[in-house]
Amino acid sequence: MMLHFTNARLINPETGSDDLGSLTIADGVITALDGPLPEGTVSVDCGGKCLAPGIVDIGVKIGEPGERHRESFKSAGLAAAAGGVTTLIARPDTTPAIDTPEVLEFVTRRAAEASPVRIRHMAALTKGRQGHEMTEIGFLLDAGAIAFTDADAVSTDTKALSRAFTYARSLGALVICHPQEPALSKGAAVTSGKFASLRGLPGVHPMAERMGFDRDMALVEMTGVAYHADQITCARSLPALERAKRNGLNVSAGVSIHHLTLNDIDVGDYRTFFKLTPPLRPEEDRLAVVAAVADGLIDVICSMHTPADEESKRLPFEEAASGAVALETFLPAAMRLYHAGSLTLPQLWRAMALNPARRLGLPQGRLAVGAPADLVLFDPDAPFLLDRFKLQSKSKNTPFDGQRMEGKVLATYVGGKRVFAAGE
């Protein structure tokens, strides 16, 4: 079916424009911008609402295999569609880890069968994510791995890591790492400081992130590997990131939507839905990271969707599992930054769609002729009260439960096919 979207506020991250116009799709791709209505095309009046590229989300945890009770490919796909996310980049921190071609082929097949949105998988960088012996990177690339990461399992074996980086560089593979000094951050529940002391919680100094990033940059300089930091959350890390880019290293960085919109005080009276990895940072760090996204120093905004069941969250704060679901709250949380005047919609979609797609070599994330018709139609101003029990995710661990939000997804299209419509 050919569709012609009219009266749409087109959010174009490539050109940085936010203008009223029209868009035509056919055979799963965008065929025209601001063109006339072609014969035989179904017209869709967007009513002045925003039409943007579908979100490309790096670093989503899905429970298959091993933890399907927390999240399945089907529930994650439905949650993504409801949140305007059209491409999921899934993490390999599953049970077992995605560290062999056989496991990768299994999850790839399951995802294609169950999910209404696109799912690509990262593979583990080291076997079992133990940080000692690298995986069969070449075979995993052949099996469809889009990048390599041990997620939040940070290796202490720098020599093994250098070998993995060198081999990944020889094959042109992207490595994604979690910048953190593992000894300093072990056992930490919050960021150290006055609030942590008042609450009696074990904290980690923000310099642990900077120290981990500095080690990784030395390895990148030594090996020449393509590197992406999954989350840069501290002001102290930003000069090192700027220096690495200025020196020509093949480096990019991301940050989660939670670290852009929440701070360490939100933990309040030990609310475990706010326990994340890395922990939430002080407000001055949050503001510095928001500014880094605005000027392009930080390239990617991700959800860092991490489902956890009730049993693992309803524990004392120190013992509770880290992480929060975010596929459906990603877009409305991002609208907080837009309504605060911190980021424009094109800036947001540059970081949520265009840059992640480019970093991974994907054709998505663009409003351009020939680009895949992966689109999200949304109202940035629509208010609502978030009820976590209405989320599509199996797990309901969102820090935004009960909060007033703005920004509703009206429809989501993948390859020109509508996979979500509000109210249906």
C-alpha positions in Angstrom: 0.0 0.0 0.0 1.2 3.5 -0.9 0.6 6.1 1.9 0.8 9.9 1.6 1.1 11.7 5.0 -0.2 15.2 4.7 -0.3 18.1 7.2 2.6 16.6 9.1 5.2 18.3 11.1 8.3 16.6 9.7 11.1 16.2 12.1 14.2 15.8 10.0 17.4 15.1 12.0 19.7 15.2 8.9 18.7 18.7 8.0 17.8 19.9 11.5 14.4 21.0 10.2 11.0 21.0 11.9 8.5 22.1 9.2 5.0 21.3 8.1 5.0 19.1 5.0 4.0 15.8 3.4 5.7 12.5 2.9 5.0 9.5 0.6 5.9 5.9 1.2 5.6 2.8 -1.1 7.0 -0.7 -1.0 8.5 -0.1 2.4 10.5 3.0 1.6 10.1 6.7 1.5 9.5 7.8 -2.1 8.9 11.5 -1.8 9.0 14.5 0.5 6.6 17.4 0.0 5.3 16.0 -3.3 1.8 15.8 -4.8 -0.6 13.0 -3.9 0.2 10.2 -6.3 -2.6 8.4 -8.0 -3.8 5.3 -6.0 -2.3 6.5 -2.8 -4.1 6.4 0.6 -3.9 9.8 2.2 -3.2 10.1 6.0 -4.0 13.5 7.5 -1.5 13.9 10.4 -3.4 16.9 11.8 -0.3 18.9 12.3 1.3 16.3 14.6 4.9 15.3 14.4 6.2 12.7 11.9 9.8 11.5 12.6 12.1 8.6 11.8 11.4 5.6 14.1 13.7 5.4 17.1 16.8 3.2 16.9 17.5 2.0 20.4 21.0 0.6 21.3 21.3 -1.6 24.4 17.9 -3.2 25.0 17.8 -6.2 27.4 15.4 -8.9 26.4 14.9 -11.9 28.6 15.2 -14.6 25.9 16.9 -16.9 26.4 16.7 -17.7 30.1 14.6 -14.9 31.6 11.5 -14.9 29.4 9.3 -14.2 32.5 10.9 -10.7 32.6 10.6 -9.9 28.9 10.0 -11.8 25.7 10.7 -10.8 22.1 6.9 -10.4 21.7 6.4 -8.2 24.7 9.5 -6.1 24.0 8.4 -5.7 20.4 4.9 -4.6 21.4 6.4 -2.2 24.0 8.8 -0.8 21.4 6.0 -0.3 18.8 3.9 1.5 21.4 6.9 3.7 22.2 7.8 4.7 18.6 10.9 2.5 18.7 11.2 0.7 15.3 14.7 -0.9 15.7 15.9 -2.6 18.8 19.6 -3.4 19.3 19.5 -6.2 21.9 22.2 -6.8 24.5 23.9 -10.2 24.9 23.6 -10.3 28.8 21.1 -13.2 28.6 21.2 -16.7 30.2 23.2 -18.1 28.6 25.1 -15.1 27.1 24.9 -14.7 23.3 28.5 -15.7 22.8 28.3 -18.4 20.1 26.8 -18.4 16.5 24.3 -21.1 17.6 22.8 -18.9 20.3 22.8 -15.9 18.1 21.0 -17.8 15.3 18.4 -19.0 17.8 17.6 -15.5 19.2 17.6 -14.0 15.7 15.0 -16.5 14.5 12.9 -16.1 17.6 12.9 -12.3 17.3 11.9 -12.4 13.6 9.0 -14.7 14.5 7.7 -12.8 17.5 8.4 -9.1 17.2 6.5 -6.5 15.2 9.6 -4.2 15.1 13.1 -4.8 13.8 15.5 -6.5 16.3 19.3 -6.8 15.7 21.6 -8.5 18.2 24.9 -7.6 19.8 27.1 -10.6 20.7 29.3 -10.9 23.7 32.9 -9.7 23.3 34.3 -12.4 25.6 33.0 -15.9 26.4 30.4 -15.9 29.0 31.0 -12.2 29.4 33.8 -13.2 31.8 36.4 -10.8 30.3 39.1 -13.4 29.7 38.7 -15.2 26.4 37.4 -13.5 23.3 34.5 -14.9 21.4 34.6 -16.1 17.8 34.1 -12.6 16.5 34.4 -13.5 12.8 31.8 -16.3 13.0 29.5 -14.2 15.0 29.7 -11.4 12.4 28.8 -13.9 9.7 25.9 -15.0 11.8 24.6 -11.4 12.0 26.1 -9.8 15.1 25.8 -6.0 14.7 28.3 -5.2 17.5 30.2 -6.8 20.4 29.8 -6.0 24.1 30.0 -7.6 27.5 27.3 -5.0 28.6 28.0 -4.0 32.3 30.4 -6.8 32.9 33.7 -4.8 32.9 36.8 -6.9 32.2 39.7 -6.5 34.6 42.0 -8.4 32.2 43.4 -5.6 30.1 45.6 -7.9 28.1 42.6 -10.1 27.0 40.6 -6.9 26.2 43.5 -5.6 24.0 43.5 -8.8 22.1 39.7 -8.7 21.6 40.0 -5.0 20.5 42.8 -5.9 18.0 40.8 -8.8 16.5 37.7 -6.7 16.3 39.6 -4.0 14.5 40.9 -6.4 11.9 37.4 -7.4 11.1 35.9 -3.9 11.1 33.6 -4.8 14.1 32.2 -2.2 16.5 32.9 -2.7 20.2 30.6 -1.3 22.8 31.9 -0.9 26.4 30.6 0.2 29.8 33.1 2.8 31.1 33.5 2.0 34.8 36.4 1.1 37.0 35.1 -2.3 38.3 36.8 -2.4 41.7 35.6 1.1 42.7 32.1 0.5 41.5 31.7 -3.0 43.0 28.8 -3.0 45.5 27.8 0.6 44.9 24.1 1.5 44.9 24.2 5.2 44.3 26.7 8.0 43.4 28.8 9.0 46.4 28.1 12.3 48.1 26.0 14.0 50.7 22.8 12.3 49.7 24.4 8.8 49.8 25.8 9.6 53.2 22.5 10.8 54.5 20.8 7.6 53.3 23.6 5.3 54.5 24.0 3.8 51.0 27.2 2.6 49.5 28.3 5.0 46.7 30.7 5.1 43.8 32.6 8.3 43.0 32.0 9.7 39.4 35.7 9.4 38.8 35.2 5.6 38.5 33.5 6.3 35.1 36.3 8.6 34.0 39.0 6.0 35.0 37.3 3.3 33.1 36.9 5.5 30.0 40.5 6.6 30.2 41.6 2.9 30.2 39.4 2.2 27.2 40.7 5.2 25.3 44.3 4.0 25.8 43.3 0.6 24.3 41.4 2.3 21.4 44.5 4.4 20.7 46.7 1.3 20.8 44.4 -0.9 18.6 42.5 1.5 16.4 39.2 -0.3 17.1 35.8 1.3 16.5 34.5 2.0 20.0 31.2 3.2 21.5 30.7 4.0 25.2 27.3 2.8 26.2 26.8 5.5 28.8 28.7 8.7 29.6 26.9 10.2 32.7 29.4 12.4 34.4 30.8 15.9 33.7 34.3 14.6 34.5 34.2 12.2 31.6 33.3 14.8 29.0 36.8 16.4 28.5 38.3 12.9 27.9 35.6 12.2 25.3 36.2 15.5 23.6 39.9 14.9 23.6 39.5 11.4 22.1 37.3 12.7 19.3 39.7 15.6 18.7 42.6 13.2 18.4 40.8 11.3 15.6 39.9 8.1 17.5 37.0 6.2 16.2 34.9 6.9 19.3 31.2 7.6 20.0 29.2 7.8 23.2 25.7 7.3 24.4 23.7 8.2 27.5 20.4 6.8 28.8 17.2 8.8 28.8 17.0 8.3 32.6 20.4 10.0 33.2 19.2 12.9 31.1 15.9 13.4 32.9 16.5 12.2 36.5 19.1 12.8 39.2 20.3 11.2 42.4 17.8 13.0 44.6 15.0 11.1 42.8 16.0 8.0 44.7 14.2 9.6 47.6 13.3 7.2 50.4 15.0 4.2 48.9 12.8 3.8 45.8 14.4 0.8 44.0 12.8 1.7 40.6 15.4 4.5 40.5 18.3 2.1 41.1 20.2 2.0 37.8 23.7 1.0 36.4 25.5 3.4 36.5 23.6 5.1 39.4 21.8 8.4 38.9 24.1 11.4 39.1 23.9 14.8 40.8 22.0 17.6 39.0 25.2 19.3 37.8 26.3 16.1 36.0 22.8 15.8 34.4 22.9 19.3 33.1 26.4 18.9 31.7 25.4 15.7 29.9 22.3 17.3 28.4 24.5 20.1 27.1 26.9 17.5 25.6 24.0 15.9 23.7 22.9 19.4 22.5 26.3 20.2 21.0 26.9 16.7 19.6 29.7 15.6 21.9 27.5 12.7 23.1 26.1 11.1 20.0 23.3 8.7 21.1 20.4 8.7 23.5 19.2 5.2 24.4 16.6 3.7 26.7 18.9 1.1 28.3 15.7 -0.9 28.8 16.4 -3.4 31.6 13.3 -5.4 32.8 13.3 -6.7 36.4 10.5 -8.7 38.1 8.8 -7.6 41.3 10.7 -10.0 43.4 14.1 -8.6 42.4 13.0 -5.0 43.0 11.0 -5.3 46.2 14.2 -5.7 48.3 16.3 -3.4 50.4 17.9 -0.8 48.1 21.4 -2.3 48.3 20.1 -5.8 47.4 17.6 -4.8 44.7 18.3 -5.4 41.0 19.5 -2.4 38.9 17.7 -1.2 35.9 14.4 0.2 34.6 12.1 -0.5 31.6 12.0 2.4 29.2 10.8 1.4 25.7 7.4 2.9 26.1 8.5 5.8 28.3 11.5 6.8 26.0 9.7 9.3 23.9 7.6 11.0 26.6 10.7 11.2 28.8 12.6 12.8 25.9 9.7 15.4 25.6 10.7 16.6 29.0 14.0 17.8 27.5 12.1 19.4 24.6 9.5 21.2 26.8 12.3 22.4 29.1 14.0 24.0 26.1 17.1 21.9 26.5 16.9 20.1 23.1 15.0 20.7 19.9 13.1 17.8 18.3 15.6 17.5 15.5 18.4 17.4 18.1 16.6 14.7 20.0 16.0 12.6 16.8 19.6 13.1 15.7 20.6 11.3 18.9 17.7 8.8 19.1 17.5 7.7 15.5 20.0 9.2 13.0 23.3 8.8 15.0 22.7 5.3 16.3 21.7 4.1 12.8 24.8 5.6 11.3 27.1 4.2 14.0 25.7 0.7 13.3 25.7 1.1 9.5 21.9 0.9 9.3 19.8 2.7 6.7 17.2 3.8 9.3 16.9 7.0 11.2 16.3 9.3 8.2 13.5 11.2 6.4 14.9 10.9 2.9 13.9 9.4 -0.4 15.0 5.8 -0.5 15.2 5.4 3.3 13.2 2.7 5.0 9.6 3.8 5.9 10.2 3.3 9.6 8.3 6.2 11.1 6.6 7.4 14.3 3.7 9.8 14.4 3.4 11.5 17.8 1.9 14.4 19.7 4.6 16.1 21.7 2.1 18.0 23.9 -0.4 15.4 24.8 -0.5 15.0 28.6 -1.1 11.8 30.5 -0.6 10.2 33.9 1.7 7.1 33.6 0.3 3.9 35.0 3.0 1.2 34.9 0.4 -1.6 34.9 -0.7 -0.4 31.4 2.8 -0.9 29.9 3.2 -3.6 27.3 6.4 -4.8 28.9 6.1 -7.9 31.1 8.1 -6.1 33.8 6.8 -2.9 35.2 9.9 -1.4 36.8 9.7 2.2 35.6 10.8 5.2 37.7 8.1 7.3 35.9 5.2 5.4 37.5 2.4 7.8 38.6 4.2 10.8 37.0 2.6 13.4 34.7 4.1 13.1 31.3 3.8 14.8 27.9 4.1 13.2 24.5 2.0 10.3 23.1 2.8 8.0 20.2 -0.1 8.0 17.8 1.1 5.5 15.3 4.3 3.5 14.5 5.3 2.2 11.0 7.9 -0.4 10.2 8.8 -0.9 6.6 5.6 1.0 5.7 3.4 -1.3 7.8 1.5 0.1 10.7 2.5 -1.9 13.8 0.9 0.4 16.4 -2.0 2.8 16.5 -3.2 4.6 19.7 -6.6 3.4 20.9 -6.5 0.1 19.0 
